[in-house]
Amino acid sequence: MNLRRSKIRVLVDILRAVEENEMTKPTHIMYKANLSHKLLKEHLDMLSTSDFIEKMNRGNNVYYQITEKGKRFMLQYRQMEKVATGFGLTI
């Protein structure tokens, strides 16, 4: 059995972690999404460049916030998850 997550699953885990709070620190995302610092940075950069999340600097701290595009994606992903579950599949 392959225990590795797909790239889409990793991105969804990151978006879920960011979605939980209005503003989320990278360390919190790293622990919630169970990623190394290097992989987290790569994925955060990609999600930020694609406008799914927004990077915000507050003083010396960096935070991330989910964008409307990210919220729409998560809504659609959850709908797909429900359909897949109905067929006994996981995505």
C-alpha atoms as an extended CHARMM CRD file, in Angstrom:
* protein
*
        91  EXT
         1         1  MET       CA              0.0000000000        0.0000000000        0.0000000000  PROA      1               0.0000000000
         2         2  ASN       CA              1.3790000000        3.4090000000       -1.0090000000  PROA      2               0.0000000000
         3         3  LEU       CA              1.2830000000        5.7940000000        1.9540000000  PROA      3               0.0000000000
         4         4  ARG       CA              2.5710000000        8.8260000000        0.0540000000  PROA      4               0.0000000000
         5         5  ARG       CA              0.1640000000       11.6850000000       -0.5160000000  PROA      5               0.0000000000
         6         6  SER       CA             -0.4950000000       12.9850000000       -3.9760000000  PROA      6               0.0000000000
         7         7  LYS       CA              0.5630000000       16.5530000000       -4.7340000000  PROA      7               0.0000000000
         8         8  ILE       CA             -3.0810000000       17.6680000000       -4.8310000000  PROA      8               0.0000000000
         9         9  ARG       CA             -3.6260000000       16.1240000000       -1.3850000000  PROA      9               0.0000000000
        10        10  VAL       CA             -0.6120000000       18.0020000000        0.0080000000  PROA      10              0.0000000000
        11        11  LEU       CA             -1.9090000000       21.2690000000       -1.4580000000  PROA      11              0.0000000000
        12        12  VAL       CA             -5.3750000000       20.6160000000        0.0060000000  PROA      12              0.0000000000
        13        13  ASP       CA             -3.8270000000       19.9000000000        3.4150000000  PROA      13              0.0000000000
        14        14  ILE       CA             -1.9860000000       23.2310000000        3.2470000000  PROA      14              0.0000000000
        15        15  LEU       CA             -5.1140000000       25.1090000000        2.1740000000  PROA      15              0.0000000000
        16        16  ARG       CA             -7.1040000000       23.4990000000        4.9990000000  PROA      16              0.0000000000
        17        17  ALA       CA             -4.4970000000       24.6050000000        7.5260000000  PROA      17              0.0000000000
        18        18  VAL       CA             -4.5440000000       28.1730000000        6.1720000000  PROA      18              0.0000000000
        19        19  GLU       CA             -8.3380000000       28.1810000000        5.9750000000  PROA      19              0.0000000000
        20        20  GLU       CA             -8.7250000000       27.3340000000        9.6870000000  PROA      20              0.0000000000
        21        21  ASN       CA             -7.5540000000       30.7680000000       10.8460000000  PROA      21              0.0000000000
        22        22  GLU       CA             -7.8180000000       34.2220000000        9.3880000000  PROA      22              0.0000000000
        23        23  MET       CA             -4.0250000000       34.5290000000        9.3700000000  PROA      23              0.0000000000
        24        24  THR       CA             -1.7380000000       31.5160000000        9.7730000000  PROA      24              0.0000000000
        25        25  LYS       CA              1.9910000000       31.3400000000       10.4800000000  PROA      25              0.0000000000
        26        26  PRO       CA              4.1160000000       29.0390000000        8.3040000000  PROA      26              0.0000000000
        27        27  THR       CA              5.1340000000       26.8900000000       11.2940000000  PROA      27              0.0000000000
        28        28  HSD       CA              1.4900000000       26.1600000000       12.0760000000  PROA      28              0.0000000000
        29        29  ILE       CA              0.8910000000       25.1930000000        8.4300000000  PROA      29              0.0000000000
        30        30  MET       CA              3.9990000000       22.9880000000        8.4250000000  PROA      30              0.0000000000
        31        31  TYR       CA              2.7770000000       20.9840000000       11.4250000000  PROA      31              0.0000000000
        32        32  LYS       CA             -0.8670000000       20.7880000000       10.3090000000  PROA      32              0.0000000000
        33        33  ALA       CA              0.0770000000       19.6660000000        6.7850000000  PROA      33              0.0000000000
        34        34  ASN       CA              2.8770000000       17.3810000000        8.0670000000  PROA      34              0.0000000000
        35        35  LEU       CA              5.5700000000       18.7590000000        5.7540000000  PROA      35              0.0000000000
        36        36  SER       CA              9.2590000000       19.5180000000        5.9540000000  PROA      36              0.0000000000
        37        37  HSD       CA             10.2550000000       23.1820000000        5.8860000000  PROA      37              0.0000000000
        38        38  LYS       CA             11.7050000000       22.8220000000        2.3750000000  PROA      38              0.0000000000
        39        39  LEU       CA              8.5590000000       21.2420000000        0.9100000000  PROA      39              0.0000000000
        40        40  LEU       CA              6.3370000000       23.7110000000        2.7240000000  PROA      40              0.0000000000
        41        41  LYS       CA              8.2170000000       26.6600000000        1.2500000000  PROA      41              0.0000000000
        42        42  GLU       CA              7.9710000000       25.2260000000       -2.2800000000  PROA      42              0.0000000000
        43        43  HSD       CA              4.2300000000       24.6490000000       -1.9740000000  PROA      43              0.0000000000
        44        44  LEU       CA              3.5160000000       27.9860000000       -0.2820000000  PROA      44              0.0000000000
        45        45  ASP       CA              5.3760000000       29.7870000000       -3.0630000000  PROA      45              0.0000000000
        46        46  MET       CA              3.3710000000       27.9240000000       -5.7080000000  PROA      46              0.0000000000
        47        47  LEU       CA              0.0260000000       28.5220000000       -3.9740000000  PROA      47              0.0000000000
        48        48  SER       CA              0.8830000000       32.1870000000       -3.4770000000  PROA      48              0.0000000000
        49        49  THR       CA              1.9680000000       32.6610000000       -7.1100000000  PROA      49              0.0000000000
        50        50  SER       CA             -1.2810000000       30.9790000000       -8.2360000000  PROA      50              0.0000000000
        51        51  ASP       CA             -3.3440000000       33.3080000000       -5.9790000000  PROA      51              0.0000000000
        52        52  PHE       CA             -4.7640000000       30.5400000000       -3.7690000000  PROA      52              0.0000000000
        53        53  ILE       CA             -3.1690000000       32.1070000000       -0.7000000000  PROA      53              0.0000000000
        54        54  GLU       CA             -1.7500000000       35.5180000000        0.1190000000  PROA      54              0.0000000000
        55        55  LYS       CA              1.4850000000       36.1700000000        2.0090000000  PROA      55              0.0000000000
        56        56  MET       CA              1.2600000000       38.9550000000        4.5720000000  PROA      56              0.0000000000
        57        57  ASN       CA              4.0560000000       40.5550000000        6.5740000000  PROA      57              0.0000000000
        58        58  ARG       CA              3.1340000000       41.9170000000       10.0060000000  PROA      58              0.0000000000
        59        59  GLY       CA              6.1620000000       43.3660000000       11.7540000000  PROA      59              0.0000000000
        60        60  ASN       CA              8.7500000000       40.5890000000       11.8630000000  PROA      60              0.0000000000
        61        61  ASN       CA              6.1500000000       37.8540000000       11.2930000000  PROA      61              0.0000000000
        62        62  VAL       CA              4.9290000000       36.2540000000        8.0900000000  PROA      62              0.0000000000
        63        63  TYR       CA              1.3570000000       35.0220000000        7.8240000000  PROA      63              0.0000000000
        64        64  TYR       CA             -0.6990000000       33.3930000000        5.1050000000  PROA      64              0.0000000000
        65        65  GLN       CA             -4.3430000000       33.9440000000        4.3430000000  PROA      65              0.0000000000
        66        66  ILE       CA             -6.5760000000       32.0310000000        1.9430000000  PROA      66              0.0000000000
        67        67  THR       CA             -7.9120000000       34.0510000000       -0.9970000000  PROA      67              0.0000000000
        68        68  GLU       CA            -11.3510000000       33.9270000000       -2.5970000000  PROA      68              0.0000000000
        69        69  LYS       CA             -9.8660000000       31.7450000000       -5.3450000000  PROA      69              0.0000000000
        70        70  GLY       CA             -8.5440000000       29.3720000000       -2.6720000000  PROA      70              0.0000000000
        71        71  LYS       CA            -11.9290000000       29.2820000000       -0.9230000000  PROA      71              0.0000000000
        72        72  ARG       CA            -13.6970000000       28.4680000000       -4.2160000000  PROA      72              0.0000000000
        73        73  PHE       CA            -11.2080000000       25.6860000000       -4.9090000000  PROA      73              0.0000000000
        74        74  MET       CA            -11.7460000000       24.1760000000       -1.4450000000  PROA      74              0.0000000000
        75        75  LEU       CA            -15.5250000000       24.3000000000       -1.8940000000  PROA      75              0.0000000000
        76        76  GLN       CA            -15.2410000000       22.4630000000       -5.2150000000  PROA      76              0.0000000000
        77        77  TYR       CA            -12.7490000000       19.9800000000       -3.7570000000  PROA      77              0.0000000000
        78        78  ARG       CA            -15.1070000000       19.1550000000       -0.8830000000  PROA      78              0.0000000000
        79        79  GLN       CA            -17.9280000000       18.5720000000       -3.3690000000  PROA      79              0.0000000000
        80        80  MET       CA            -15.7040000000       16.1950000000       -5.3680000000  PROA      80              0.0000000000
        81        81  GLU       CA            -14.7430000000       14.4390000000       -2.1400000000  PROA      81              0.0000000000
        82        82  LYS       CA            -18.4240000000       13.8050000000       -1.3460000000  PROA      82              0.0000000000
        83        83  VAL       CA            -19.0910000000       12.3770000000       -4.8010000000  PROA      83              0.0000000000
        84        84  ALA       CA            -15.9960000000       10.1700000000       -4.6340000000  PROA      84              0.0000000000
        85        85  THR       CA            -16.9940000000        8.9210000000       -1.1850000000  PROA      85              0.0000000000
        86        86  GLY       CA            -20.3930000000        7.9650000000       -2.5960000000  PROA      86              0.0000000000
        87        87  PHE       CA            -18.5860000000        5.6380000000       -4.9990000000  PROA      87              0.0000000000
        88        88  GLY       CA            -16.3380000000        4.2660000000       -2.2590000000  PROA      88              0.0000000000
        89        89  LEU       CA            -13.3180000000        6.1890000000       -3.5380000000  PROA      89              0.0000000000
        90        90  THR       CA            -10.8910000000        8.5170000000       -1.8220000000  PROA      90              0.0000000000
        91        91  ILE       CA             -9.1910000000       11.4650000000       -3.4450000000  PROA      91              0.0000000000
